[in-house]
Amino acid sequence: MKRDAGTYGGCLVSMAGAAGALWLWGASDRTQRHLGNEFENNGQDFGAVLTELPFVFLAGAVVPAVVWGLGAWLLGRRRRSESSRASEFHA
């Protein structure tokens, strides 16, 4: 895998992870309850949005990027070891 393809792929995975995390967080029953979708807006708490939303966004962006980077690193390491073994057989 070329370096640019790995970088762009990591960025795309990170953006998709952040969007997915925000969507899942917004669609959860707990978040809907805090945003006032109860009867006559009972239990409305916008503090939950201010405290949880940044963490949800960061976790959604960072976790997929770390997994992508770890996978790219492992694949690169595996390819280097295979190429060094192949060069030993040809020598």
DRENDO-1510 file (C-alpha; in Angstrom, 1 decimal, always signed):
<recs>
REC; n; res; u; v; w
REC; 1; MET; +0.0; +0.0; +0.0 .
REC; 2; LYS; +1.4; +3.4; -0.9 .
REC; 3; ARG; +1.9; +5.9; +1.8 .
REC; 4; ASP; -0.7; +8.4; +0.4 .
REC; 5; ALA; -3.3; +5.7; +0.0 .
REC; 6; GLY; -2.9; +4.7; +3.6 .
REC; 7; THR; -3.1; +8.3; +4.8 .
REC; 8; TYR; -6.2; +9.0; +2.8 .
REC; 9; GLY; -7.8; +5.8; +3.8 .
REC; 10; GLY; -7.1; +6.6; +7.5 .
REC; 11; CYS; -8.7; +10.0; +7.1 .
REC; 12; LEU; -11.8; +8.5; +5.4 .
REC; 13; VAL; -12.1; +5.9; +8.1 .
REC; 14; SER; -11.8; +8.6; +10.8 .
REC; 15; MET; -14.4; +10.8; +9.2 .
REC; 16; ALA; -16.8; +7.8; +8.8 .
REC; 17; GLY; -16.2; +6.8; +12.4 .
REC; 18; ALA; -16.9; +10.3; +13.7 .
REC; 19; ALA; -20.1; +10.6; +11.7 .
REC; 20; GLY; -21.2; +7.1; +12.7 .
REC; 21; ALA; -20.5; +7.8; +16.4 .
REC; 22; LEU; -22.5; +11.0; +16.3 .
REC; 23; TRP; -25.4; +9.3; +14.6 .
REC; 24; LEU; -25.5; +6.4; +17.0 .
REC; 25; TRP; -25.2; +8.8; +20.0 .
REC; 26; GLY; -28.0; +11.0; +18.6 .
REC; 27; ALA; -30.2; +8.0; +17.9 .
REC; 28; SER; -29.8; +6.4; +21.3 .
REC; 29; ASP; -32.8; +6.3; +23.7 .
REC; 30; ARG; -30.7; +7.9; +26.4 .
REC; 31; THR; -29.8; +10.9; +24.3 .
REC; 32; GLN; -33.3; +11.3; +23.1 .
REC; 33; ARG; -34.5; +11.3; +26.7 .
REC; 34; HIS; -32.0; +14.1; +27.6 .
REC; 35; LEU; -32.9; +16.2; +24.6 .
REC; 36; GLY; -36.5; +16.3; +25.7 .
REC; 37; ASN; -38.4; +13.6; +23.7 .
REC; 38; GLU; -40.3; +12.7; +26.9 .
REC; 39; PHE; -43.8; +13.8; +27.7 .
REC; 40; GLU; -43.9; +17.6; +27.7 .
REC; 41; ASN; -40.1; +17.9; +27.6 .
REC; 42; ASN; -39.7; +16.4; +31.1 .
REC; 43; GLY; -36.2; +15.6; +31.9 .
REC; 44; GLN; -34.6; +17.9; +29.3 .
REC; 45; ASP; -30.9; +18.3; +30.0 .
REC; 46; PHE; -28.7; +20.1; +27.4 .
REC; 47; GLY; -25.7; +19.7; +29.8 .
REC; 48; ALA; -25.5; +16.1; +28.5 .
REC; 49; VAL; -25.0; +17.4; +25.0 .
REC; 50; LEU; -22.3; +19.8; +26.0 .
REC; 51; THR; -20.4; +17.2; +28.1 .
REC; 52; GLU; -20.9; +14.1; +26.0 .
REC; 53; LEU; -20.8; +15.4; +22.4 .
REC; 54; PRO; -17.1; +16.3; +22.3 .
REC; 55; PHE; -16.1; +12.9; +23.7 .
REC; 56; VAL; -18.3; +11.0; +21.3 .
REC; 57; PHE; -16.9; +12.9; +18.3 .
REC; 58; LEU; -13.3; +12.4; +19.4 .
REC; 59; ALA; -13.8; +8.7; +20.2 .
REC; 60; GLY; -15.5; +8.2; +16.9 .
REC; 61; ALA; -12.6; +9.9; +15.1 .
REC; 62; VAL; -9.7; +8.5; +17.0 .
REC; 63; VAL; -10.5; +4.9; +17.5 .
REC; 64; PRO; -11.0; +4.0; +13.8 .
REC; 65; ALA; -7.8; +6.0; +12.9 .
REC; 66; VAL; -5.8; +4.1; +15.5 .
REC; 67; VAL; -7.1; +0.7; +14.3 .
REC; 68; TRP; -6.4; +1.7; +10.7 .
REC; 69; GLY; -2.9; +2.8; +11.5 .
REC; 70; LEU; -2.2; -0.4; +13.5 .
REC; 71; GLY; -3.4; -2.5; +10.6 .
REC; 72; ALA; -1.3; -0.5; +8.1 .
REC; 73; TRP; +1.7; -0.9; +10.4 .
REC; 74; LEU; +1.2; -4.6; +10.8 .
REC; 75; LEU; +0.8; -5.1; +7.0 .
REC; 76; GLY; +3.9; -3.1; +6.3 .
REC; 77; ARG; +5.9; -5.0; +8.8 .
REC; 78; ARG; +4.6; -8.3; +7.4 .
REC; 79; ARG; +5.5; -7.3; +3.8 .
REC; 80; ARG; +9.0; -6.3; +4.9 .
REC; 81; SER; +9.6; -9.6; +6.6 .
REC; 82; GLU; +8.3; -11.5; +3.6 .
REC; 83; SER; +10.6; -9.5; +1.3 .
REC; 84; SER; +13.6; -10.1; +3.5 .
REC; 85; ARG; +12.8; -13.8; +3.5 .
REC; 86; ALA; +12.5; -13.8; -0.3 .
REC; 87; SER; +15.8; -12.1; -0.6 .
REC; 88; GLU; +17.4; -14.7; +1.6 .
REC; 89; PHE; +16.2; -17.5; -0.7 .
REC; 90; HIS; +17.6; -15.8; -3.8 .
REC; 91; ALA; +21.0; -15.1; -2.3 .
</recs>
